[in-house]
Amino acid sequence: MRIATFQLRSRLADVEGNIRKADALVGKLDRMLQGNGKGKNLDLLVLPEMAFSGYNFPSLKAVRPYLEPSEAGPSARWARTVAQKLGSVVAVGYPEICPSTLQDNLSLHAKTGEDVQDERRFNSLIVVKESGETLVNYRKHHLYYTDDPWAHEGESHESGFFSMPLSTPSKQQSIPKDDSGDANVGCSPKNEIPTTVGICMDINPYKFIASYSACEFATHARTSGAKLVVLSMAWLTLLSSKELSTMTDKPDMDTFQYWISRFAPLFLPDEGGVEDSSGEVAEPQVIIVFANRAGEEEGQEGKDTARYAGSSCVVGIRRCPRKVGDDDDGNRVEILIWDMLGATEEGICLVDTDSTPRMVGSVKI
């Protein structure tokens, strides 16, 4: 697969300016695709959480002018235009507003006791395909302190699961199965891949009160059979402004290591115990796209300045099970890193997951 992320230094409440930044990166990406000798095909472009509005709004009053109607605002229009231009799937995070339905209000009242509301608001991710048709409009399920004052919870992690079409065949795509459930080697692979999407805080424990080891989102990714995990993010860093000033081309590795730790369920071997190996290098079982933003956003109404971790990357999880006869009593997991941007860099992370990764780390389980 050929995957790109735009790591933007979005300015809070500057939708037009942020779209201009993204447009400039589209032009740069188009030139990169034409100049790499592999043709122009791109499978997926991912932008950060609330990419054009910015993220650090202190209240519903502050964010309200930037709420966009479901699948119909500036973010959705931009996604459809760029998807058609690049011939790829495009995902963009945006603040969504939609009318409440009777079922919405009954469900909300049953869960929280809140009164009937005329509108619902979500921190959302729209994913569109080359034709401009919406593949999924996912609504963030685990809200963070920043969006909790104005956004409602999305329904579930499962609502972000779908089959993503690919522009070109890939080693990670889905294989048709016969009636027994086994791969049907006599059939051509479908040109799609089982995919699940999430937004930033979704990978953390629910409200930070759920068990740390539950890893709800990663468990969903595993049980759903997703081969591609896409995360649109506005992930904060603990680094100071002074520390970040030296990290234009250096990723925030503490943040990266935390992200990887939240996918521990994907490290576990498949059911069935010891697996034999043919000796050939295995393909990654799951590819994860971390599409974060960079820069700082000053706080409003007494809210703290938000500093973002950047470090957008595309990684693969490759389980290396113990072979029959091995003395080692454990399994090993390799973390394949095709590319990673710096913590403060505004730019493009473009990778081909069928190529050799730039870095490989390992975890013993």
C-alpha positions in Angstrom: 0.0 0.0 0.0 1.0 3.6 -0.6 0.0 5.7 2.3 0.5 9.5 3.0 -0.2 11.6 6.1 -0.2 15.4 6.3 1.3 16.7 9.5 -0.1 20.2 9.8 0.7 23.0 12.2 -2.9 24.1 12.2 -3.9 27.5 13.6 -6.9 27.5 15.9 -10.0 28.9 14.2 -8.3 29.6 10.9 -10.1 27.3 8.6 -9.2 29.0 5.3 -5.6 29.4 6.3 -5.3 25.7 7.3 -6.9 24.6 4.1 -4.4 26.6 2.1 -1.6 24.8 4.0 -3.2 21.5 3.1 -3.6 22.5 -0.5 0.1 23.4 -0.7 0.9 19.9 0.6 -1.4 18.3 -2.0 0.6 19.9 -4.7 3.9 18.7 -3.1 2.5 15.2 -2.7 1.4 15.1 -6.3 4.9 16.0 -7.4 6.4 13.4 -5.1 4.1 10.7 -6.5 5.0 11.6 -10.1 8.7 11.7 -9.4 9.3 8.5 -7.5 9.2 6.2 -10.6 6.4 4.0 -9.3 3.5 5.7 -10.9 1.0 8.1 -9.4 -1.2 5.7 -7.5 -1.9 6.5 -3.8 -4.1 4.3 -1.7 -4.7 6.5 1.4 -4.2 10.1 2.6 -4.8 10.9 6.3 -5.1 14.3 7.9 -5.1 15.0 11.7 -8.0 15.3 14.1 -10.0 18.5 13.5 -7.4 19.4 10.8 -8.8 22.7 9.6 -10.6 24.1 12.6 -7.8 23.4 15.1 -8.4 21.5 18.3 -7.8 23.5 21.5 -11.3 25.1 21.9 -12.2 25.7 25.5 -16.0 25.5 25.2 -19.0 24.9 23.0 -19.4 28.7 22.5 -15.8 28.9 21.2 -16.1 25.9 18.8 -19.7 26.5 17.6 -18.8 28.8 14.6 -16.5 26.0 13.3 -18.9 23.1 13.6 -19.6 21.5 10.2 -22.8 19.7 9.0 -22.4 16.0 8.7 -20.4 15.0 5.6 -21.2 18.4 4.0 -18.9 21.1 5.4 -15.5 22.5 4.2 -13.6 19.4 5.4 -15.9 17.0 3.6 -15.7 19.1 0.4 -11.9 19.2 0.6 -11.7 15.5 1.1 -13.9 14.7 -1.9 -12.0 17.1 -4.2 -8.6 15.7 -3.2 -9.8 12.1 -3.4 -10.9 12.7 -6.9 -7.6 14.6 -7.8 -5.3 11.9 -6.3 -7.4 8.9 -7.1 -7.2 7.7 -3.5 -9.1 7.3 -0.2 -8.9 10.5 1.9 -9.6 10.9 5.6 -10.0 14.2 7.4 -10.9 15.0 11.0 -13.6 17.7 11.6 -16.0 19.0 14.3 -19.5 17.7 13.3 -23.0 19.0 14.1 -26.2 17.3 13.1 -29.9 17.3 14.2 -30.9 15.0 17.0 -33.3 12.2 16.3 -35.9 10.8 18.7 -33.8 7.7 19.1 -30.7 9.9 19.9 -32.6 11.7 22.7 -34.1 8.5 24.2 -30.7 6.9 24.2 -29.0 10.0 25.7 -31.6 10.4 28.4 -31.4 6.7 29.3 -27.6 6.9 29.6 -27.1 10.3 31.2 -30.5 11.7 32.3 -29.9 14.7 30.0 -32.9 16.5 28.6 -33.9 16.4 24.9 -31.6 18.4 22.6 -32.1 19.7 19.2 -28.6 19.0 18.0 -25.7 16.5 18.4 -22.1 17.4 18.1 -19.2 15.0 17.5 -15.4 15.0 17.0 -15.5 13.1 13.7 -13.4 11.6 10.9 -14.8 11.5 7.4 -13.3 8.9 5.0 -14.2 9.2 1.3 -13.1 7.1 -1.7 -11.9 8.2 -5.1 -15.5 8.8 -6.4 -16.2 11.1 -3.5 -18.6 8.7 -1.9 -18.4 8.4 1.9 -16.9 5.2 3.2 -17.4 6.0 6.8 -18.1 9.0 9.0 -16.6 7.9 12.3 -17.4 9.7 15.6 -14.8 9.7 18.4 -15.9 7.3 21.1 -13.4 8.1 23.9 -13.5 11.9 24.4 -10.6 13.8 25.9 -10.8 16.7 28.4 -10.5 19.2 25.5 -13.5 18.0 23.4 -15.6 16.6 26.3 -17.2 20.0 27.1 -18.8 20.3 23.6 -18.8 16.9 21.9 -21.1 13.8 22.4 -19.6 10.4 22.5 -19.6 8.4 19.2 -21.5 5.1 19.3 -18.7 2.6 19.4 -15.3 1.7 18.1 -17.0 -0.9 15.8 -18.7 1.9 13.9 -15.3 2.7 12.3 -14.8 -0.7 10.7 -15.1 -1.0 6.9 -13.3 -2.5 3.8 -11.1 0.1 2.2 -10.6 -0.1 -1.5 -7.0 -0.1 -2.8 -5.7 1.6 -5.9 -3.2 -1.3 -6.5 -2.8 -4.9 -5.2 -1.0 -5.1 -1.8 0.5 -7.9 0.2 -1.8 -7.0 3.1 -5.1 -7.0 1.2 -8.0 -9.4 2.0 -8.1 -12.8 0.4 -11.5 -14.4 -0.6 -12.4 -17.4 1.5 -14.2 -20.6 0.6 -17.2 -22.0 2.5 -14.9 -23.6 5.1 -13.4 -20.3 6.0 -10.0 -21.1 4.5 -8.2 -18.8 2.0 -9.3 -19.7 -1.5 -6.0 -19.7 -3.4 -7.8 -20.3 -6.7 -9.4 -16.8 -6.5 -7.8 -13.4 -7.2 -7.5 -11.3 -4.1 -10.1 -8.6 -3.6 -8.7 -5.1 -4.1 -9.6 -4.0 -0.6 -8.3 -4.3 3.0 -10.2 -4.7 6.3 -9.8 -1.3 8.0 -10.7 0.3 11.3 -10.4 4.0 12.1 -10.1 5.8 15.4 -9.4 9.3 16.7 -6.5 10.1 19.2 -7.9 9.4 22.7 -9.7 6.3 21.4 -6.5 4.3 22.1 -6.5 5.4 25.8 -8.6 3.9 28.5 -12.1 5.2 28.5 -12.2 8.5 30.5 -8.9 7.3 32.0 -10.9 5.2 34.4 -11.1 1.9 32.5 -8.4 -0.6 33.1 -5.1 0.4 31.5 -4.6 -3.2 30.2 -8.1 -3.4 28.6 -6.8 -1.6 25.5 -10.4 -1.3 24.2 -9.5 0.1 20.8 -6.7 -2.3 20.0 -8.8 -5.3 21.2 -11.5 -4.2 18.8 -8.9 -4.0 16.0 -7.8 -7.5 16.8 -11.2 -9.1 17.1 -12.6 -7.3 14.0 -9.8 -8.7 11.9 -8.5 -5.3 10.7 -5.4 -5.4 8.7 -5.1 -1.6 8.5 -5.6 0.7 11.5 -5.9 4.5 10.8 -5.6 7.0 13.6 -6.3 10.7 13.1 -4.8 12.6 16.0 -4.2 15.9 17.8 -1.9 14.2 20.4 -0.2 16.3 23.0 3.4 16.2 24.1 4.9 16.6 27.6 7.9 18.4 26.1 8.4 22.1 26.7 8.5 24.7 23.9 12.3 24.9 24.4 12.7 21.2 24.0 10.5 21.1 21.0 12.5 23.9 19.3 15.3 21.4 18.7 13.1 18.7 17.3 12.1 19.8 13.8 13.5 16.5 12.3 13.4 14.4 15.5 10.3 12.5 16.6 9.0 12.4 20.1 10.1 8.8 20.9 8.4 8.7 24.3 5.1 9.5 22.7 5.7 6.9 19.9 6.6 4.2 22.4 3.4 4.9 24.3 1.3 4.7 21.1 2.9 1.3 20.4 2.2 0.1 23.9 -1.5 0.8 23.5 -1.6 -1.9 20.8 -0.3 -4.8 23.0 -3.3 -7.0 22.0 -2.0 -7.1 18.5 1.3 -8.6 19.8 -0.4 -11.8 20.9 0.0 -14.9 18.7 -3.0 -16.2 16.9 -5.0 -19.0 18.6 -3.6 -22.5 18.0 -0.3 -22.4 20.0 3.1 -23.0 18.4 3.4 -22.1 14.8 5.8 -23.5 12.3 7.6 -21.4 9.8 8.8 -21.9 6.2 11.8 -19.7 6.9 10.5 -16.9 4.7 10.2 -13.4 6.0 6.5 -12.9 7.1 4.5 -9.9 6.1 3.2 -7.6 8.8 -0.1 -8.8 10.2 -1.4 -5.2 10.8 -0.3 -1.8 9.5 -1.0 1.3 11.7 -1.1 4.9 10.5 -0.5 7.5 13.2 -1.5 10.8 11.6 -0.8 13.5 14.2 -0.5 17.3 14.0 2.4 19.5 15.1 2.8 23.0 16.5 1.2 24.9 19.4 -2.2 26.4 20.0 -2.6 29.1 22.6 -5.4 28.6 25.2 -8.5 30.7 25.3 -10.7 31.5 28.3 -7.9 30.5 30.7 -7.2 27.2 29.0 -3.5 26.1 28.8 -1.5 26.2 25.6 -1.6 22.9 23.7 1.7 21.6 22.4 1.4 18.7 19.9 3.8 15.7 19.6 3.9 15.4 15.8 5.9 12.3 15.0 3.4 11.0 12.4 4.4 7.6 11.1 3.3 4.4 9.4 4.3 1.2 11.2 3.7 -2.6 10.9 3.2 -5.2 13.6 4.8 -8.5 12.6 4.5 -11.4 14.9 7.4 -13.8 14.8 6.1 -17.0 16.5 8.3 -19.5 18.1 9.2 -22.3 15.7 8.9 -25.9 16.5 12.2 -27.0 18.1 13.2 -23.5 19.2 14.9 -23.3 22.6 13.5 -19.8 23.1 10.4 -20.0 25.3 8.9 -16.7 24.0 7.5 -15.1 20.9 8.9 -12.0 19.3 7.1 -9.1 17.7 8.8 -6.8 15.2 7.8 -3.2 14.9 8.4 -2.1 11.3 8.8 1.7 10.8 8.6 2.8 7.2 9.0 6.5 8.0 8.4 9.0 10.8 8.2 12.8 10.8 9.8 15.1 13.4 7.9 16.4 16.4 7.5 20.0 15.0 7.8 19.3 11.3 5.0 20.4 9.0 5.1 18.1 6.0 4.2 14.8 4.4 4.9 11.2 5.5 4.7 9.1 2.3 5.4 5.4 2.4 5.1 2.2 0.4 4.4 -0.7 2.8 5.5 -3.2 0.2 9.0 -1.7 0.4 11.7 -2.3 3.0 11.1 -0.4 6.2 13.6 2.2 7.4 13.8 0.8 10.9 12.8 -2.4 12.6 12.5 -2.8 16.4 11.4 -5.9 18.4 9.5 -6.7 21.5 9.6 -10.1 23.3 6.3 -11.4 24.7 
